[in-house]
Amino acid sequence: MIVTVTLNAAIDRTLTVPNFQRGQRHRASQGLTLAGGKGLNVARALKQLGVPVVATGLAGGRTGTRIVEELTAEAILNDFVRITDESRTSTAVVDPTAASYTEINEWGPHVDPDELAMLLDKIEYLSRGADFVVFAGSLPRGVDASFFAEAIRDLSRRGVRSVLDAEGEPLRFGAEAEPYLVSPNEREAEGLVGHEFRDDEDVANGLERIAELGPRNVLITSEHGCFALFREERRRLLYRAQSPRVEPVSAVGSGDVLLAGFLAARAADRPLDVALQEGVAAGAASTFEVGAGRFDPREAARLRHSVSVEELEPVIAER
């Protein structure tokens, strides 16, 4: 079983608007409403891969009720802590003619200390027997940037593997708590190391620098696949996995699906290179659909053999 934790869950409303122009009146050709947030995107993808998954987090007000109802309608097992303040709503506009995606996110609810304490208790209960606990997404108001780190350290004391996909200070503090895996996208990884990645050597160096902060393994996702550093049997292994060329409908959430595909393969004890191949294929397949976390596993299986995985030479990071 894999547990996903989403503190800033949302109702995601995606509108498809051909020839979208700012300041004009439009009629959407299609609309889609899903329970959203990075952790829920991961849970949705795991469900489609047939992996037992439980989604938890915080949900408040009518929007929180809608989030739980949407997950239940998708048959995604969930157990949320109900909070007083209203969960957020996110709106996105997809323009297929320009291959553009415009997103507007609300800040999210304010969370009280007692509500956070209940969530930590919930995570402790659900993590018993879990293969992984995945913390993904942003923190709502009232939550200290060290929350992920605190939760990760508690799980580590009990021998539970944790995964973190966040950004900014929550990512840095969480990485220093030595999780099993951190999985930022390229922009988030650049923010963590303090410089842009201009080439493959920069990314490899970034992997080393992030690993030095504390996480056992590092997975950096990008539009074209991923780079990864793994510590296995006292060795550091660096990989680059490249996605096949596809014509995307929407790339939103593809990194979440990539992470889900990788974790599903690792939970099934598949080798690292195979897990990367399956993760990248799932992420590529998700770009054919509107709605984060949605993809056709048969399409992922078809794309898998077009994913190239290459082992790289380790780079010693500058001190």
C-alpha positions as CSV (number, residue, x, y, z in Angstrom):
1,M,0.0,0.0,0.0
2,I,1.1,3.6,-0.7
3,V,-0.3,6.5,1.3
4,T,-0.4,10.0,-0.2
5,V,-0.6,13.2,1.9
6,T,-2.1,16.4,0.4
7,L,-2.3,19.3,2.9
8,N,-3.6,21.8,0.3
9,A,-6.1,19.7,-1.6
10,A,-8.4,21.5,-4.0
11,I,-11.2,21.2,-6.5
12,D,-9.6,21.6,-9.9
13,R,-11.8,23.0,-12.6
14,T,-10.2,22.7,-16.1
15,L,-11.9,24.4,-19.1
16,T,-10.9,23.8,-22.7
17,V,-11.1,27.1,-24.6
18,P,-9.9,27.1,-28.2
19,N,-8.3,30.4,-29.3
20,F,-8.3,31.8,-25.7
21,Q,-7.6,35.5,-25.6
22,R,-7.2,37.6,-22.4
23,G,-10.0,40.1,-21.9
24,Q,-12.5,38.4,-24.3
25,R,-15.6,36.5,-23.8
26,H,-15.3,32.8,-24.5
27,R,-17.4,29.6,-24.5
28,A,-15.6,26.5,-23.2
29,S,-15.8,23.4,-25.5
30,Q,-15.2,21.1,-22.6
31,G,-15.1,21.2,-18.8
32,L,-13.6,18.8,-16.2
33,T,-13.8,18.8,-12.4
34,L,-11.5,16.7,-10.3
35,A,-10.2,16.5,-6.8
36,G,-6.7,18.1,-7.1
37,G,-3.4,18.7,-5.4
38,K,-0.2,17.0,-6.2
39,G,-0.7,14.2,-3.7
40,L,-4.1,13.4,-5.1
41,N,-2.7,13.4,-8.6
42,V,-0.2,10.8,-7.5
43,A,-3.0,8.8,-5.8
44,R,-5.1,8.9,-9.0
45,A,-2.3,7.6,-11.1
46,L,-1.5,4.8,-8.6
47,K,-5.1,3.8,-8.7
48,Q,-5.0,3.5,-12.5
49,L,-1.9,1.4,-12.1
50,G,-3.7,-1.0,-9.8
51,V,-1.6,-0.1,-6.7
52,P,-3.5,-0.1,-3.4
53,V,-3.4,3.5,-2.3
54,V,-5.0,5.6,0.5
55,A,-5.2,9.4,0.1
56,T,-5.2,11.6,3.2
57,G,-4.7,15.2,4.0
58,L,-6.9,18.2,5.0
59,A,-10.3,19.1,3.7
60,G,-12.6,21.9,4.9
61,G,-16.0,23.4,4.2
62,R,-18.2,22.6,1.2
63,T,-15.2,22.4,-1.1
64,G,-13.6,19.8,1.2
65,T,-16.8,17.8,1.1
66,R,-16.7,18.0,-2.7
67,I,-13.1,16.8,-2.7
68,V,-14.0,13.7,-0.7
69,E,-17.0,13.1,-2.9
70,E,-14.9,13.3,-6.1
71,L,-12.3,10.9,-4.8
72,T,-15.0,8.5,-3.7
73,A,-16.6,8.7,-7.1
74,E,-13.3,7.6,-8.6
75,A,-13.0,4.7,-6.1
76,I,-9.9,6.2,-4.6
77,L,-9.8,5.2,-0.9
78,N,-9.5,8.3,1.2
79,D,-9.4,9.3,4.9
80,F,-9.1,13.1,5.4
81,V,-9.0,15.2,8.5
82,R,-11.9,17.7,8.3
83,I,-10.9,21.3,9.1
84,T,-12.9,24.4,9.8
85,D,-11.6,26.7,7.0
86,E,-12.6,26.3,3.4
87,S,-10.4,24.2,1.1
88,R,-9.3,26.0,-2.1
89,T,-10.6,25.9,-5.7
90,S,-8.2,26.0,-8.7
91,T,-9.2,27.1,-12.2
92,A,-7.3,26.3,-15.4
93,V,-7.8,27.2,-19.0
94,V,-6.4,24.9,-21.7
95,D,-6.1,26.3,-25.3
96,P,-5.4,23.3,-27.6
97,T,-4.8,25.6,-30.6
98,A,-1.9,27.3,-28.9
99,A,-0.8,24.4,-26.6
100,S,-1.1,26.8,-23.7
101,Y,-2.3,26.3,-20.1
102,T,-3.3,29.2,-17.8
103,E,-3.8,28.4,-14.1
104,I,-5.3,30.4,-11.2
105,N,-4.8,28.9,-7.7
106,E,-6.3,30.1,-4.5
107,W,-4.1,30.4,-1.4
108,G,-5.9,27.7,0.5
109,P,-7.3,27.4,4.0
110,H,-5.8,28.5,7.3
111,V,-5.0,25.4,9.5
112,D,-5.0,25.4,13.3
113,P,-2.4,23.5,15.3
114,D,-5.0,21.0,16.7
115,E,-6.0,20.1,13.1
116,L,-2.3,19.5,12.2
117,A,-1.9,17.3,15.2
118,M,-4.9,15.2,14.1
119,L,-3.3,14.9,10.7
120,L,0.0,13.6,12.1
121,D,-2.0,11.0,14.1
122,K,-3.8,10.0,11.0
123,I,-0.5,9.6,9.0
124,E,1.0,7.5,11.9
125,Y,-2.1,5.2,11.8
126,L,-2.3,4.9,8.0
127,S,1.5,4.4,7.5
128,R,1.5,1.1,9.4
129,G,2.4,-1.5,6.8
130,A,2.7,1.1,4.0
131,D,5.5,0.7,1.4
132,F,5.8,4.5,1.0
133,V,4.2,7.6,2.4
134,V,4.2,10.4,-0.2
135,F,4.1,14.1,0.8
136,A,3.3,16.2,-2.2
137,G,2.3,19.8,-2.9
138,S,2.2,23.1,-1.1
139,L,1.4,24.0,2.5
140,P,-1.7,25.9,3.4
141,R,-1.6,29.0,5.7
142,G,-0.8,28.5,9.3
143,V,1.5,25.5,8.6
144,D,5.2,25.9,9.4
145,A,7.7,25.2,6.6
146,S,9.2,22.4,8.8
147,F,6.0,20.3,8.8
148,F,7.1,17.8,6.2
149,A,10.5,17.5,7.9
150,E,8.8,16.7,11.3
151,A,6.5,14.1,9.7
152,I,9.4,12.5,7.7
153,R,11.5,12.2,10.9
154,D,8.7,10.5,12.7
155,L,8.2,8.0,9.9
156,S,11.9,7.3,9.7
157,R,12.0,6.5,13.4
158,R,9.3,3.8,12.7
159,G,11.1,2.4,9.6
160,V,8.6,3.8,7.0
161,R,10.0,5.1,3.7
162,S,8.9,8.7,2.9
163,V,8.8,10.5,-0.4
164,L,8.7,14.3,-0.8
165,D,7.6,16.5,-3.7
166,A,7.5,20.1,-2.7
167,E,9.3,23.4,-3.3
168,G,11.0,26.2,-1.5
169,E,11.7,26.0,2.3
170,P,9.4,23.0,2.8
171,L,11.5,21.1,0.3
172,R,14.8,22.1,1.8
173,F,13.7,21.3,5.4
174,G,12.2,18.1,4.2
175,A,15.3,17.0,2.3
176,E,17.4,17.7,5.4
177,A,15.1,15.2,7.3
178,E,16.6,12.4,5.2
179,P,13.6,11.0,3.4
180,Y,13.9,7.9,1.1
181,L,13.3,10.1,-1.9
182,V,12.8,13.7,-2.9
183,S,11.2,14.4,-6.3
184,P,11.2,18.0,-7.3
185,N,10.7,19.2,-10.9
186,E,13.5,21.0,-12.6
187,R,12.5,24.5,-11.6
188,E,12.1,23.4,-7.9
189,A,15.5,21.7,-8.0
190,E,17.1,24.8,-9.4
191,G,15.6,26.8,-6.6
192,L,17.0,24.3,-4.1
193,V,20.6,24.4,-5.4
194,G,20.5,28.1,-6.2
195,H,21.3,28.1,-9.9
196,E,19.8,27.2,-13.3
197,F,20.6,24.0,-15.1
198,R,22.1,24.8,-18.5
199,D,23.1,21.2,-19.4
200,D,23.2,17.6,-18.3
201,E,26.3,18.2,-16.2
202,D,24.5,21.0,-14.3
203,V,21.7,18.6,-13.6
204,A,24.0,15.8,-12.5
205,N,25.8,18.3,-10.2
206,G,22.4,19.4,-8.9
207,L,21.5,15.8,-8.0
208,E,24.8,15.5,-6.0
209,R,24.2,18.7,-4.2
210,I,20.6,17.8,-3.2
211,A,21.7,14.3,-2.1
212,E,24.2,16.0,0.2
213,L,21.4,17.7,2.0
214,G,20.2,14.3,3.3
215,P,17.8,12.4,1.1
216,R,18.8,8.8,0.2
217,N,17.6,9.2,-3.4
218,V,16.8,12.1,-5.7
219,L,14.5,12.2,-8.8
220,I,14.3,15.4,-10.8
221,T,11.4,15.4,-13.3
222,S,11.3,17.5,-16.5
223,E,9.3,17.9,-19.6
224,H,11.6,15.5,-21.4
225,G,11.8,12.8,-18.7
226,C,13.9,12.7,-15.6
227,F,17.4,12.6,-14.0
228,A,17.9,10.4,-10.9
229,L,20.5,9.6,-8.2
230,F,20.2,6.4,-6.2
231,R,22.3,5.1,-3.3
232,E,22.3,1.3,-3.6
233,E,24.7,-1.0,-1.8
234,R,27.2,1.8,-1.0
235,R,27.2,3.0,-4.6
236,R,25.8,6.1,-6.1
237,L,24.0,5.5,-9.4
238,L,23.1,8.4,-11.7
239,Y,20.5,7.9,-14.5
240,R,19.0,10.0,-17.3
241,A,15.7,8.8,-18.7
242,Q,14.3,10.5,-21.8
243,S,10.7,10.5,-22.9
244,P,9.7,9.8,-26.5
245,R,8.6,12.7,-28.6
246,V,4.8,13.2,-28.3
247,E,2.3,15.9,-29.2
248,P,0.9,16.8,-25.7
249,V,-2.6,18.0,-25.0
250,S,-1.7,19.1,-21.5
251,A,1.5,18.4,-19.6
252,V,0.1,19.5,-16.2
253,G,0.6,16.8,-13.6
254,S,2.8,14.6,-15.8
255,G,5.6,14.8,-13.2
256,D,3.1,13.5,-10.6
257,V,2.2,10.5,-12.8
258,L,5.9,9.9,-13.5
259,L,6.5,9.7,-9.8
260,A,3.5,7.4,-9.3
261,G,4.8,5.1,-12.1
262,F,8.2,4.9,-10.6
263,L,7.0,4.2,-7.1
264,A,4.6,1.5,-8.3
265,A,7.4,-0.3,-10.1
266,R,9.7,0.0,-7.0
267,A,7.0,-1.3,-4.7
268,A,6.8,-4.3,-7.1
269,D,10.6,-4.7,-6.7
270,R,11.4,-3.9,-10.3
271,P,15.0,-2.7,-11.0
272,L,15.8,1.0,-10.9
273,D,16.2,1.4,-14.7
274,V,13.0,-0.4,-15.4
275,A,11.2,1.7,-12.7
276,L,12.5,4.8,-14.4
277,Q,11.4,3.6,-17.8
278,E,7.9,2.8,-16.5
279,G,7.6,6.1,-14.7
280,V,8.6,8.2,-17.7
281,A,6.3,6.2,-20.0
282,A,3.3,6.9,-17.6
283,G,4.2,10.6,-17.4
284,A,4.4,10.8,-21.2
285,A,1.0,9.0,-21.6
286,S,-0.6,11.5,-19.2
287,T,0.1,14.4,-21.5
288,F,-2.5,13.0,-24.0
289,E,-5.3,13.8,-21.5
290,V,-6.7,16.9,-19.8
291,G,-6.9,16.5,-16.0
292,A,-3.9,16.0,-13.7
293,G,-3.1,12.4,-12.8
294,R,-5.2,10.9,-15.6
295,F,-3.7,8.5,-18.2
296,D,-4.2,5.3,-20.0
297,P,-2.0,2.5,-18.7
298,R,-2.2,0.8,-22.1
299,E,-0.7,3.9,-23.7
300,A,2.0,4.0,-21.1
301,A,2.8,0.3,-21.9
302,R,3.0,1.2,-25.6
303,L,5.4,4.1,-24.9
304,R,7.6,2.3,-22.5
305,H,9.9,0.7,-25.1
306,S,10.5,4.2,-26.6
307,V,11.9,5.5,-23.3
308,S,15.7,5.5,-23.2
309,V,17.5,5.0,-19.9
310,E,21.2,5.8,-19.6
311,E,23.5,5.4,-16.6
312,L,25.7,8.5,-16.2
313,E,29.1,9.0,-14.6
314,P,29.0,10.3,-11.1
315,V,29.9,14.0,-10.6
316,I,31.7,15.2,-7.5
317,A,29.8,18.3,-6.5
318,E,31.8,21.5,-5.9
319,R,32.4,22.4,-2.2
